[in-house]
Protein backbone atom coordinates (compact mmCIF):
# COMPACT_ATOMS: atom_id res chain seq x y z
CA UNK A 1 0.00 0.00 0.00
CA UNK A 2 1.03 3.58 -0.56
CA UNK A 3 2.36 5.21 2.61
CA UNK A 4 0.47 8.17 4.04
CA UNK A 5 2.17 11.53 4.35
CA UNK A 6 3.91 11.86 7.72
CA UNK A 7 5.69 14.73 9.40
CA UNK A 8 9.31 13.96 10.26
CA UNK A 9 10.97 14.69 13.55
CA UNK A 10 14.64 15.19 12.80
CA UNK A 11 17.47 14.85 15.24
CA UNK A 12 21.24 14.63 15.03
CA UNK A 13 22.42 11.10 14.38
CA UNK A 14 25.83 10.15 15.66
CA UNK A 15 27.46 9.56 12.31
CA UNK A 16 26.25 7.89 9.17
CA UNK A 17 24.05 4.82 9.55
CA UNK A 18 25.58 1.95 7.59
CA UNK A 19 23.88 -1.42 7.95
CA UNK A 20 24.45 -4.05 5.39
CA UNK A 21 20.86 -3.87 4.33
CA UNK A 22 20.10 -7.58 4.24
CA UNK A 23 21.32 -8.27 7.77
CA UNK A 24 19.27 -10.46 10.07
CA UNK A 25 15.87 -10.68 8.48
CA UNK A 26 13.50 -8.22 6.91
CA UNK A 27 15.33 -5.01 6.17
CA UNK A 28 12.07 -3.18 6.76
CA UNK A 29 11.75 -4.80 10.15
CA UNK A 30 15.24 -3.68 11.10
CA UNK A 31 14.63 -0.16 9.77
CA UNK A 32 17.49 -0.83 7.38
CA UNK A 33 16.04 -0.28 3.95
CA UNK A 34 14.26 2.95 4.86
CA UNK A 35 16.87 4.10 7.39
CA UNK A 36 14.09 5.34 9.64
CA UNK A 37 11.85 4.08 12.42
CA UNK A 38 8.10 4.10 11.79
CA UNK A 39 5.04 2.78 13.59
CA UNK A 40 4.42 0.45 10.64
CA UNK A 41 7.72 -1.46 10.97
CA UNK A 42 7.38 -5.11 11.89
CA UNK A 43 9.95 -7.16 13.79
CA UNK A 44 12.65 -9.63 12.93
CA UNK A 45 13.59 -12.86 14.69
CA UNK A 46 11.30 -14.73 17.04
CA UNK A 47 9.02 -11.70 17.51
CA UNK A 48 7.98 -12.14 13.87
CA UNK A 49 6.82 -15.76 14.39
CA UNK A 50 3.27 -16.06 13.06
CA UNK A 51 2.26 -19.70 13.37
CA UNK A 52 -0.66 -20.88 15.50
CA UNK A 53 1.17 -23.15 17.97
CA UNK A 54 4.21 -22.60 20.16
CA UNK A 55 7.06 -25.10 20.53
CA UNK A 56 5.23 -26.79 23.39
CA UNK A 57 2.25 -27.46 21.11
CA UNK A 58 0.01 -24.90 22.77
CA UNK A 59 -2.40 -22.87 20.65
CA UNK A 60 -1.49 -19.20 20.18
CA UNK A 61 -2.93 -16.25 18.30
CA UNK A 62 -0.23 -13.97 16.89
CA UNK A 63 -1.01 -10.22 16.96
CA UNK A 64 -0.59 -10.35 13.19
CA UNK A 65 -0.98 -13.66 11.38
CA UNK A 66 1.70 -12.56 8.92
CA UNK A 67 4.02 -10.27 10.85
CA UNK A 68 3.97 -11.28 14.53
CA UNK A 69 4.24 -8.37 16.98
CA UNK A 70 2.68 -5.08 15.83
CA UNK A 71 2.48 -3.29 19.18
CA UNK A 72 -0.07 -0.50 19.43
CA UNK A 73 -0.54 -0.22 15.69
CA UNK A 74 -3.98 1.14 14.85
CA UNK A 75 -4.54 2.55 18.33
CA UNK A 76 -4.39 5.99 19.89
CA UNK A 77 -1.25 8.07 19.18
CA UNK A 78 0.12 10.23 22.01
CA UNK A 79 3.31 12.15 22.81
CA UNK A 80 4.49 12.28 26.44
CA UNK A 81 7.23 14.18 28.25
CA UNK A 82 6.30 13.67 31.92
CA UNK A 83 6.44 10.77 34.32
CA UNK A 84 2.70 10.82 35.02
CA UNK A 85 1.70 10.83 31.35
CA UNK A 86 4.09 8.03 30.49
CA UNK A 87 2.70 5.81 33.25
CA UNK A 88 -0.88 6.70 32.33
CA UNK A 89 -0.60 5.62 28.70
CA UNK A 90 1.88 2.74 29.17
CA UNK A 91 -0.42 1.10 31.72
CA UNK A 92 -3.67 1.85 29.88
CA UNK A 93 -5.90 -0.94 28.55
CA UNK A 94 -6.27 0.25 24.96
CA UNK A 95 -3.80 -0.14 22.06
CA UNK A 96 -1.54 2.92 22.07
CA UNK A 97 1.45 4.32 20.22
CA UNK A 98 3.46 6.36 22.73
CA UNK A 99 6.12 8.80 21.55
CA UNK A 100 8.50 9.83 24.35
CA UNK A 101 9.81 13.37 23.94
CA UNK A 102 12.91 13.92 26.08
CA UNK A 103 14.44 12.05 29.00
CA UNK A 104 11.98 11.36 31.83
CA UNK A 105 13.49 10.97 35.32
CA UNK A 106 11.24 8.48 37.10
CA UNK A 107 12.72 9.39 40.52
CA UNK A 108 12.00 13.13 40.29
CA UNK A 109 8.82 13.97 42.19
CA UNK A 110 9.47 17.71 42.26
CA UNK A 111 12.55 17.91 44.49
CA UNK A 112 15.03 16.78 41.85
CA UNK A 113 16.47 13.41 40.94
CA UNK A 114 17.03 10.77 43.59
CA UNK A 115 19.86 9.12 41.63
CA UNK A 116 23.27 10.30 42.90
CA UNK A 117 25.89 11.75 40.57
CA UNK A 118 28.66 9.68 42.15
CA UNK A 119 28.66 6.11 43.43
CA UNK A 120 29.25 7.23 47.03
CA UNK A 121 27.11 10.36 46.86
CA UNK A 122 23.48 11.27 47.39
CA UNK A 123 20.96 13.96 46.46
CA UNK A 124 18.83 16.35 48.48
CA UNK A 125 15.69 14.53 47.35
CA UNK A 126 16.98 11.08 48.29
CA UNK A 127 18.22 12.20 51.71
CA UNK A 128 14.83 13.79 52.39
CA UNK A 129 12.94 10.72 51.14
CA UNK A 130 14.89 8.35 53.43
CA UNK A 131 14.78 10.65 56.46
CA UNK A 132 10.99 10.94 56.23
CA UNK A 133 10.55 7.16 56.09
CA UNK A 134 12.93 6.23 58.90
CA UNK A 135 11.78 8.88 61.39
CA UNK A 136 10.29 7.28 64.52
CA UNK A 137 11.98 3.91 63.92
CA UNK A 138 15.10 2.37 65.41
CA UNK A 139 16.72 2.99 62.01
CA UNK A 140 16.19 6.78 61.97
CA UNK A 141 18.80 8.51 59.78
CA UNK A 142 19.13 11.89 58.11
CA UNK A 143 20.92 10.86 54.90
CA UNK A 144 21.42 8.06 52.39
CA UNK A 145 25.04 7.63 53.51
CA UNK A 146 23.95 7.17 57.12
CA UNK A 147 21.37 4.60 56.00
CA UNK A 148 24.03 2.61 54.18
CA UNK A 149 26.30 2.56 57.22
CA UNK A 150 23.56 1.82 59.77
CA UNK A 151 21.74 -0.87 57.78
CA UNK A 152 24.90 -2.80 56.86
CA UNK A 153 26.17 -2.63 60.46
CA UNK A 154 22.87 -4.13 61.68
CA UNK A 155 23.21 -7.29 59.58
CA UNK A 156 25.34 -10.44 59.60
CA UNK A 157 26.80 -10.89 56.13
CA UNK A 158 26.40 -14.68 56.27
CA UNK A 159 22.65 -14.77 56.94
CA UNK A 160 19.52 -13.36 55.34
CA UNK A 161 18.56 -9.94 56.68
CA UNK A 162 16.61 -9.80 59.93
CA UNK A 163 15.27 -7.56 62.68
CA UNK A 164 13.83 -4.04 62.64
CA UNK A 165 16.31 -2.94 59.97
CA UNK A 166 14.95 -5.62 57.65
CA UNK A 167 11.38 -4.41 58.18
CA UNK A 168 12.27 -0.77 57.53
CA UNK A 169 14.32 -1.64 54.46
CA UNK A 170 11.56 -3.84 53.02
CA UNK A 171 8.97 -1.05 53.41
CA UNK A 172 11.21 1.51 51.71
CA UNK A 173 12.13 -0.93 48.97
CA UNK A 174 8.47 -1.66 48.26
CA UNK A 175 7.68 2.04 48.01
CA UNK A 176 10.73 2.58 45.81
CA UNK A 177 9.50 -0.11 43.45
CA UNK A 178 6.09 1.55 43.25
CA UNK A 179 7.90 4.79 42.37
CA UNK A 180 10.11 3.55 39.53
CA UNK A 181 8.30 0.48 38.17
CA UNK A 182 6.10 0.94 35.09
CA UNK A 183 3.85 -2.03 34.27
CA UNK A 184 3.62 -1.94 30.49
CA UNK A 185 0.25 -3.22 29.28
CA UNK A 186 -0.42 -5.24 26.13
CA UNK A 187 -0.67 -3.71 22.65
CA UNK A 188 1.76 -0.85 23.09
CA UNK A 189 4.40 0.74 20.88
CA UNK A 190 6.84 3.00 22.72
CA UNK A 191 9.22 5.10 20.61
CA UNK A 192 11.72 7.73 21.74
CA UNK A 193 11.49 10.78 19.51
CA UNK A 194 15.07 11.99 19.80
CA UNK A 195 18.57 10.74 20.40
CA UNK A 196 18.29 11.52 24.13
CA UNK A 197 14.70 10.46 24.75
CA UNK A 198 13.79 7.71 27.17
CA UNK A 199 13.62 6.86 30.88
CA UNK A 200 16.19 7.53 33.59
CA UNK A 201 16.07 5.75 36.93
CA UNK A 202 13.03 3.70 35.97
CA UNK A 203 12.13 0.07 35.36
CA UNK A 204 9.91 -1.28 32.58
CA UNK A 205 8.05 -4.37 33.82
CA UNK A 206 6.28 -6.62 31.31
CA UNK A 207 4.43 -9.49 33.00
CA UNK A 208 1.63 -11.63 31.55
CA UNK A 209 1.37 -9.26 28.61
CA UNK A 210 1.76 -9.51 24.84
CA UNK A 211 2.37 -7.49 21.70
CA UNK A 212 4.71 -4.77 22.95
CA UNK A 213 7.30 -2.85 20.92
CA UNK A 214 9.95 -0.58 22.48
CA UNK A 215 12.27 1.35 20.14
CA UNK A 216 14.81 4.19 20.12
CA UNK A 217 14.72 4.55 23.90
CA UNK A 218 17.49 5.32 26.38
CA UNK A 219 16.58 3.18 29.40
CA UNK A 220 19.30 3.76 31.94
CA UNK A 221 20.22 3.73 35.60
CA UNK A 222 17.62 1.51 37.18
CA UNK A 223 18.91 2.37 40.64
CA UNK A 224 17.96 0.65 43.92
CA UNK A 225 19.09 2.43 47.12
CA UNK A 226 17.82 -0.46 49.27
CA UNK A 227 19.71 -3.66 48.49
CA UNK A 228 19.00 -6.64 50.73
CA UNK A 229 21.52 -8.76 52.62
CA UNK A 230 21.16 -12.32 51.35
CA UNK A 231 22.78 -15.34 52.92
CA UNK A 232 26.45 -15.60 51.85
CA UNK A 233 25.70 -13.48 48.78
CA UNK A 234 26.26 -9.92 49.99
CA UNK A 235 23.91 -7.02 49.28
CA UNK A 236 21.62 -7.61 46.32
CA UNK A 237 19.42 -5.12 44.50
CA UNK A 238 16.02 -5.56 42.90
CA UNK A 239 14.64 -4.10 39.65
CA UNK A 240 15.94 -4.36 36.09
CA UNK A 241 15.90 -1.69 33.40
CA UNK A 242 13.57 -4.06 31.51
CA UNK A 243 11.99 -7.24 32.85
CA UNK A 244 9.98 -9.62 30.64
CA UNK A 245 8.07 -12.41 32.43
CA UNK A 246 5.48 -14.83 31.07
CA UNK A 247 4.90 -12.58 28.07
CA UNK A 248 4.72 -13.04 24.31
CA UNK A 249 5.53 -11.06 21.19
CA UNK A 250 7.95 -8.49 22.56
CA UNK A 251 10.28 -6.50 20.29
CA UNK A 252 12.99 -4.29 21.83
CA UNK A 253 14.92 -2.48 19.11
CA UNK A 254 17.51 0.30 18.78
CA UNK A 255 17.58 1.02 22.51
CA UNK A 256 20.50 2.00 24.74
CA UNK A 257 20.25 0.21 28.07
CA UNK A 258 22.89 0.75 30.72
CA UNK A 259 24.11 1.95 34.08
CA UNK A 260 25.61 5.20 35.26
CA UNK A 261 28.10 3.54 37.59
CA UNK A 262 30.42 0.80 36.38
CA UNK A 263 30.97 -2.49 38.20
CA UNK A 264 34.45 -1.27 39.20
CA UNK A 265 33.05 1.92 40.72
CA UNK A 266 30.45 0.00 42.73
CA UNK A 267 33.13 -2.40 43.93
CA UNK A 268 34.69 0.48 45.90
CA UNK A 269 31.50 1.45 47.75
CA UNK A 270 31.68 -0.91 50.73
CA UNK A 271 30.39 -0.90 54.31
CA UNK A 272 31.11 -3.07 57.36
CA UNK A 273 28.57 -5.65 58.50
CA UNK A 274 27.89 -6.68 62.10
CA UNK A 275 30.30 -9.61 61.72
CA UNK A 276 33.06 -7.39 60.30
CA UNK A 277 32.66 -8.22 56.62
CA UNK A 278 33.18 -5.38 54.13
CA UNK A 279 30.11 -5.55 51.88
CA UNK A 280 29.67 -3.98 48.45
CA UNK A 281 26.62 -1.68 48.25
CA UNK A 282 25.08 -3.22 45.12
CA UNK A 283 22.52 -0.84 43.56
CA UNK A 284 21.91 -2.70 40.26
CA UNK A 285 20.33 -6.01 39.31
CA UNK A 286 19.93 -6.84 35.61
CA UNK A 287 19.65 -4.75 32.47
CA UNK A 288 17.26 -6.88 30.43
CA UNK A 289 16.00 -10.15 31.93
CA UNK A 290 13.62 -12.52 30.09
CA UNK A 291 12.14 -15.31 32.23
CA UNK A 292 9.14 -17.48 33.14
CA UNK A 293 7.91 -19.03 29.90
CA UNK A 294 8.17 -15.92 27.76
CA UNK A 295 7.92 -16.51 24.02
CA UNK A 296 8.62 -14.79 20.70
CA UNK A 297 10.95 -12.10 22.00
CA UNK A 298 13.47 -10.23 19.86
CA UNK A 299 16.15 -7.83 21.11
CA UNK A 300 17.78 -6.17 18.11
CA UNK A 301 20.21 -3.33 17.45
CA UNK A 302 20.49 -2.46 21.16
CA UNK A 303 23.47 -1.38 23.25
CA UNK A 304 23.80 -3.00 26.69
CA UNK A 305 26.54 -1.09 28.48
CA UNK A 306 28.50 -0.57 31.71
CA UNK A 307 26.86 -3.24 33.88
CA UNK A 308 27.66 -6.40 35.80
CA UNK A 309 24.76 -8.90 35.85
CA UNK A 310 23.62 -7.90 32.38
CA UNK A 311 21.05 -10.30 30.94
CA UNK A 312 19.33 -13.31 32.49
CA UNK A 313 17.37 -15.68 30.27
CA UNK A 314 15.72 -18.31 32.50
CA UNK A 315 15.88 -17.65 36.23
CA UNK A 316 16.30 -21.12 37.77
CA UNK A 317 17.08 -24.76 36.99
CA UNK A 318 13.81 -25.56 38.77
CA UNK A 319 11.71 -23.56 36.26
CA UNK A 320 11.04 -26.58 34.07
CA UNK A 321 7.96 -24.85 32.66
CA UNK A 322 10.43 -22.91 30.51
CA UNK A 323 11.05 -26.04 28.43
CA UNK A 324 9.88 -25.40 24.84
CA UNK A 325 9.28 -21.76 25.76
CA UNK A 326 11.77 -18.89 26.09
CA UNK A 327 11.97 -18.50 22.30
CA UNK A 328 14.27 -15.50 21.97
CA UNK A 329 16.42 -13.80 19.33
CA UNK A 330 19.38 -11.52 20.14
CA UNK A 331 20.36 -9.85 16.87
CA UNK A 332 22.91 -7.10 16.14
CA UNK A 333 23.37 -6.01 19.76
CA UNK A 334 26.46 -4.47 21.37
CA UNK A 335 27.54 -5.78 24.79
CA UNK A 336 30.00 -3.08 25.86
CA UNK A 337 31.82 -2.96 29.19
CA UNK A 338 29.57 -5.58 30.78
CA UNK A 339 30.82 -8.00 33.42
CA UNK A 340 28.83 -11.21 32.99
CA UNK A 341 25.56 -12.85 31.82
CA UNK A 342 25.94 -11.96 28.16
CA UNK A 343 23.49 -13.65 28.48
CA UNK A 344 23.14 -16.40 31.11
CA UNK A 345 20.83 -18.98 29.49
CA UNK A 346 18.58 -21.72 30.87
CA UNK A 347 16.13 -23.80 28.80
CA UNK A 348 15.74 -21.14 26.07
CA UNK A 349 15.59 -21.82 22.33
CA UNK A 350 17.92 -18.91 21.68
CA UNK A 351 19.28 -17.37 18.49
CA UNK A 352 22.37 -15.21 19.07
CA UNK A 353 23.51 -13.64 15.80
CA UNK A 354 25.73 -10.75 14.71
CA UNK A 355 26.33 -9.37 18.19
CA UNK A 356 29.50 -7.52 19.17
CA UNK A 357 31.23 -8.04 22.53
CA UNK A 358 33.74 -5.43 23.75
CA UNK A 359 35.43 -4.88 27.12
CA UNK A 360 34.70 -1.16 27.48
CA UNK A 361 37.09 1.47 28.88
CA UNK A 362 37.34 -0.15 32.33
CA UNK A 363 37.73 -3.71 31.03
CA UNK A 364 35.05 -5.10 33.34
CA UNK A 365 34.19 -8.06 31.08
CA UNK A 366 34.56 -11.31 33.02
CA UNK A 367 32.25 -13.91 31.44
CA UNK A 368 30.40 -13.94 28.14
CA UNK A 369 27.67 -16.35 27.01
CA UNK A 370 26.93 -18.48 30.07
CA UNK A 371 25.48 -21.89 29.19
CA UNK A 372 23.18 -23.35 31.82
CA UNK A 373 20.60 -26.10 32.11
CA UNK A 374 19.02 -27.46 28.90
CA UNK A 375 19.63 -24.34 26.81
CA UNK A 376 19.50 -24.60 23.01
CA UNK A 377 21.73 -21.90 21.54
CA UNK A 378 22.19 -21.29 17.82
CA UNK A 379 25.05 -18.81 17.49
CA UNK A 380 26.32 -17.25 14.29
CA UNK A 381 28.43 -14.39 13.07
CA UNK A 382 29.17 -12.90 16.50
CA UNK A 383 32.36 -10.96 17.15
CA UNK A 384 34.17 -11.26 20.51
CA UNK A 385 37.13 -9.01 21.29
CA UNK A 386 38.43 -11.47 23.93
CA UNK A 387 38.24 -15.17 23.06
CA UNK A 388 39.04 -16.29 26.61
CA UNK A 389 35.88 -14.62 27.92
CA UNK A 390 33.56 -15.38 25.01
CA UNK A 391 31.69 -18.34 26.50
CA UNK A 392 31.84 -20.14 29.84
CA UNK A 393 33.22 -23.66 29.99
CA UNK A 394 30.11 -25.80 30.25
CA UNK A 395 28.62 -28.92 28.73
CA UNK A 396 25.10 -28.06 29.90
CA UNK A 397 22.48 -27.78 27.21
CA UNK A 398 23.74 -27.29 23.66
CA UNK A 399 25.46 -24.53 21.72
CA UNK A 400 26.19 -24.63 18.03
CA UNK A 401 28.06 -21.91 16.19
CA UNK A 402 28.78 -20.94 12.65
CA UNK A 403 31.09 -18.12 11.63
CA UNK A 404 31.75 -16.33 14.92
CA UNK A 405 35.15 -14.69 15.53
CA UNK A 406 37.18 -15.28 18.72
CA UNK A 407 34.70 -17.78 20.17
CA UNK A 408 36.04 -20.57 22.39
CA UNK A 409 35.40 -23.81 20.52
CA UNK A 410 36.05 -26.31 23.34
CA UNK A 411 32.46 -26.70 24.49
CA UNK A 412 30.56 -26.27 21.24
CA UNK A 413 28.33 -28.96 19.72
CA UNK A 414 29.00 -30.38 16.26
CA UNK A 415 25.35 -30.21 15.21
CA UNK A 416 22.59 -27.69 15.99
CA UNK A 417 19.68 -28.69 18.22
CA UNK A 418 17.43 -26.37 16.17
CA UNK A 419 17.67 -24.00 13.21
CA UNK A 420 16.19 -20.48 13.12
CA UNK A 421 15.50 -20.84 9.39
CA UNK A 422 12.74 -23.31 10.28
CA UNK A 423 10.83 -20.59 12.14
CA UNK A 424 11.52 -17.18 10.55
CA UNK A 425 13.42 -15.70 7.60
CA UNK A 426 16.68 -13.87 8.12
CA UNK A 427 20.14 -13.52 6.64
CA UNK A 428 23.16 -13.11 8.89
CA UNK A 429 26.21 -10.97 8.13
CA UNK A 430 29.73 -12.21 8.48
CA UNK A 431 31.14 -11.47 11.92
CA UNK A 432 33.61 -8.78 10.81
CA UNK A 433 30.91 -6.91 8.89
CA UNK A 434 28.46 -7.30 11.79
CA UNK A 435 30.93 -5.65 14.18
CA UNK A 436 31.08 -2.58 11.96
CA UNK A 437 27.32 -2.56 11.47
CA UNK A 438 26.67 -2.74 15.20
CA UNK A 439 29.13 0.04 16.06
CA UNK A 440 27.55 2.28 13.41
CA UNK A 441 23.91 1.40 13.93
CA UNK A 442 23.11 -0.02 17.39
CA UNK A 443 21.48 1.98 20.15
CA UNK A 444 19.14 4.94 20.46
CA UNK A 445 19.67 7.96 18.25
CA UNK A 446 21.17 6.14 15.28
CA UNK A 447 18.07 5.98 13.07
CA UNK A 448 15.70 8.93 12.46
CA UNK A 449 12.15 8.56 13.75
CA UNK A 450 9.29 9.27 11.39
CA UNK A 451 6.52 10.73 13.51
CA UNK A 452 3.01 9.55 12.75
CA UNK A 453 0.60 12.47 12.82
CA UNK A 454 -2.44 11.39 14.89
CA UNK A 455 -4.70 13.06 12.32
CA UNK A 456 -3.16 11.30 9.32
CA UNK A 457 -4.29 7.86 8.11
CA UNK A 458 -2.11 4.92 9.13
CA UNK A 459 -1.23 2.27 6.60
CA UNK A 460 -0.85 -1.44 7.26
CA UNK A 461 2.35 -2.79 8.87
CA UNK A 462 5.13 -3.38 6.36
N, C-alpha and C positions, 0 to 999 in steps of 0.2 A: 504494500500500500504506500501511497505517497505520504511523506511526513508532513505534519502540520507546521506552520510557521511558529518558531519559538524565539523568545528573546534570550540572548546569551549573556551570562554573567562571566566576565573575563577576570582573570587574576594572573599574577606573575608565576609562571612555571619555572622550576629550578632547572633550567637547561632544556635542551631539545629532548623530545620524547621519542626514543627509537626502540621499536619492539621486536622486530622479526614477526611480521604480521600474521603468520600462521601458527604462532606458538600456543600450545596447550589448548586446543579446542577452538570453538567458534571465535573468530576474530571480533565479531560484533559483541559477543558475550564478554570478551576481555577488554572492550573499548579500544581495540587495536586498530581496526580498519577505519573507524571514524575519528580516532584520536580525541574522543570526548566521552563524557559520562552523561547518559540520558536515563529517564525513567523507563524507557522502553527496552533497555538492554536486558538480555536474559543470561543466566549464568553458564559457567563451564563446570566440568567435573561432576562429582556426585550430585550437586545441587540441581543439575539439569536432568537427572534421571526421571523418566516419565512413564515407567511401566506401572502395572496395577497391583503388583505384589512386591514385598521387600524380600531380602535374602532369607528371612526366616519363614517365608511362605504366607505371611500375613497380608490381608488385603489392604491396599492403600489407595488414596485418591490424590494424585498430584495436583498442585494448584493450577498447573497448565498441563494438559495431556500431551503437549508437544514440547514444552520448554521447561518444565519443572518449576522452580521458584520464580514468582513474579512480584512478590512483595505487596505493596499497597496499590499496585497498578489499577487504575480505574476508580480509585477512591478520592477522598478529599485531598486537596493540595494546600499545605500551610508552610509558612516560614516562621521560625522561632529564633529568639536570641536571648531568652531568659530561662532560668532553671524551672520555674513554675510552668511555663508554656511547654517546654520540652517534655516534662513529666506528664502533663495533661494529655498531649497528643500521642506520646509513645505508649501510654497505658490505656488509651481509649479502646473501645470495642470495635469501632468501624475501620475498614480499610483506609489507610492514610499514607500519603507521601509527605514526608517531613524534611524540609530544607533547614539546615542549621547554619545560621549566619553569625559567625564569630565563635570565640572560645568561651564556653559556659563553665564557670567554676561552681561545681556542685556543693562545695563546702562554704560558699559565701552567702550568709544569710543577712547581710547588711553591715556587718562589722569588719569585712575583709576576709581574705582567704584563711582557712585553717590548716593549710599545708605549709610547713616551714620552708624557708629558702635554703637552709643548710641542714645536714643530717642530724646535727646536735642542737639545732635551734628550735624556735617556736614562733608563734604569732600572737598578737594581742587577742584576736578572736578565739584562738584555741585555748590560751591560758584562762580567759574568761569563761569559756564553755566548761572546762574541767573544774574550775573553782566553784562554779554554781552547782555542779552535780556531786561534788564531794563534801560540800558544806554540811555539817551536822552528823557526819559519819566519822568512824575511827580513821578513815583514810583522807581526811580533809587536807587539801594542798592548795597553793595559790598559783601554781604554774605547771606546765607540761613537764618540765625538767624535774620538778619535785615529785610529780606522780611517777615518773620513770624510776627514780631512786627509791621511793617509798614502796611501790608495788613490788619491785624486784627483791628488795630486802625482806619482804614479808613472806617470800616463797622459798621452798626447797627445790633446787633445780633438778632433783631426781624423782620428783613426784608431781602428779597433776596438781593444779592450783587448788587452794583451799582457803577457808576462813572468810572473814569479813571482806578482805581485799578481793577475794574471788567474786563475791556477790556484787561489790561496787563496780569492779571491772566489767562483769557480765552485763550489768544494767547500762553502763556507758557504751559498751560495744554494740548492744542491741539498738540503742538510740542512734549511734553512729551509722549503723547499717541502714536504718530507716531514712537517714539523711542523704546518703550517697547512692543508695541502690535504686536503680530504675528498672521496673519489671516490664520489659518490652512485650506488648501483646501481639497476637497473630496479625498477619496481613499488613505489614508495615514496610515501607521503604524509607530509610534515613540516609540523607546525603548532605555532606558538608559543602557549603557553597564556595568557600575559598580555601586557600592553602593552609590557613591557620584556624579553620573552623573545627569544632568538635567539643569534647568534654574533658575537663580537667578535674581530677580528684574524685571522679565518679566511677560507678560500676554498672555495666549493662548486664542484666540478669534475664536469661531466656529459659523458662522452664515450662514444660508441657505446652509449648506453643509451636506454630508452624508458619512457614511462608514469610520469612523476614529477610530483608536485604539491608546491609549497612555498607556505605561506600564513602570514600574520600573524607574520612573522619580521623582527626587526631584524638585518640582515646588514651590519655596518659595520667600517670601518677594516681593510681588507685591506692590511697594511703590509709593505713589503719593505725591510729595512735594507741590502740589497746590490744596488743598481742597477748596471748594466753600462754602461761607456763604449762607445758605438756611433758609428761613423764619421760625423762632421759632424752628429750628432743628440743630443749631450749624454749625460747619464746617464739610462738608461731602466730602469724597474722591470718585474718580472714579476708575475703573479698578479692575478686579478680577484676581486671579491667573489663573482660567479657567472660561470662559463664554461659555455657549451653548445656542444658540437662533435659533429657527425655523430650527432645524437640526434633522437628523434621523440616527439611527444605530451608536451610539457612545459608545465605551467601554473604561473606564478609570480604570486601574487595577494596584495594587501593586505600587501606587505612594505615596509619602509623600508630603503633601501640607500644608504649614503653614506660619507663620509670625515670623520675628526676634524679634519684640517687642510685649510684652504681652498687653492685654487690661489695666492692672493695671499700666504699665509703661506709656502708652499713656495718661492715665487719668491725669498724673502729668504734662504734657507738655501743659501749658495753657497760653493764651495771652489775653490782655484786649481789648475789642471792644470799639467803639466810645461812646456807651451808658454805658460803665463801666462794662459790663458783662465779666467774665473770661471764655474764650472759649477754649475747648480742641482742639488741633491741630491734627485732625483725618487723618491719612495717609493711612488707609486701608479701602477697601469696603468689598467685599465678598471673600471667598476662592474658591467656586465652585458653581456657579449659573446656573440653568437650567430653561429657560423661553421661552415664545412665541411659543407655539404649537410644542415643540420638542417631538420626539417620539423614543421609543426603545433605551433607554439609560440605561446603567448599570455602576454603580460605585462599584467596588469590591476590597476588601483587601487593602484599602487605609487608611492612617493616615491623619486626619484633625486636626491640632494642633495649640494652642497658638493664638487664634483669637477671635474676638468678633462676628461680623455679618457673621456667618460661611457659611451657605448654604441656598440660596433662591430658592424655586421651585414654580414658578408662581409669577409674579411681581406685579399684581394688581387685585383687585376684578372686575375691569372693563374689564379685558382681557377675555371676555367670549368665545373667539375663542379657548381658552385652553380646553374647555369642550370636553371630549373624545379624548384628546391628552395628552401630558405630561405623557406618559407611561414610568415609571422609576423604576429601582430596585437599592436599596442600600443594599449590601450584604457583611458581614464580614468586616466592616469598624470600625476604632477606632476614636471616637471623644474625644480628650484629651486636657483639659485645654481651652475649647472653651466657650464663654459667652452665646450665644443664636443662634437661627435659626439652630436647629440640627435635621432636617431642619425646615424652615418655609414653609408651604405647602398650595397652592391654586389649586383647580381643579384637581390636578394630580391623576392618577390611580397608586398609589405608593406602592411598596413592600419594607418593611423595615425588614430585617431578619439578625439575628446573629451579630448585631453590639454591640460594647462595648462603654459605656459612662463613662469617668472618669474626675475628677475635675482638674487634673494637679497640679503642685507644688504650684501655686499661688491661687488655688481655685477660678478661675474666672467664673465658670459655674453658670449661672443665670436661664436660661430657656432651656428646651430640645426640644422635638418635639412640634412644634407650629402649631396647627390645625387652618386653615383659610377656606375661602369660598369654599364650595362644593368639598372639598378634599375627596378622597376615599383611606384610608390607611389600608393596610393589614400588621399587625405587628406580628412577631413571633420570639421567642428565643433570644430577645435582653437582654443585661445585663446593668442595670443602677446602678452606685454606690450610687446615692442619689435619693431616691424615690420621695422626695418633688419637685425635679426639672426635673423629667423625661418627663412630658408632661404638656403643659399649660391647664388651666381649660377653656374648650370651648366645646360648643355643635355644632359648625359649621362643616359641612361636616360629615364624618363618620370615625371612627377608630375602628377596630376590632383587638384583640390580642389573641394569643395563646402562652403560655409558657414563656413569658418574666419575668425577675426577677426585683423586685423593681420598677414596673411600677404602677403609680397611676391609680386606677380602676374606679374612680368616673365618668369619662366622656366617658368611652368606650361603644361601641355598642355591643348588644348581638349576632348579626348576621353579617357576612361579607357582604359588598356591592359588592365584587368580590372575585375571588379566583385565585391566580397565577397558580395553577395546570391546569387551563383551557387554559393557554397560553404558558407555557414552563415547561419542567421537572426540578425538583430540589428536594433536600432533605435537610431540615434544621437540624442543631445540636440543642441539648438542650442548654439553655442559659449559664449554668456554663461551659460546654465544649467549647462553642463558645468564651467566654471570654478568655480562655487559648489559643485557636487557633489564635485569633486575636492578642494577645500580642506577640505570637511567630512568626506569619506569615505575619502580615499586614505591608505595607509600602515598600519603595524602599530598595533594598539591602538584602532582605530576601530570594530571590529565584535566583539561578544562571541563567544567560542568555546564551543560546546556540546561538552563532553567526552563521548566515547563510552566507557562503562564496558566493560572487556574481558569482563566476565561477562554483559553484556546482549546480546540478539540484534541483529544489524545488518541494516537493511533495504536494499533495492536503491537504487542511486544515483538521485537525483531528476532 
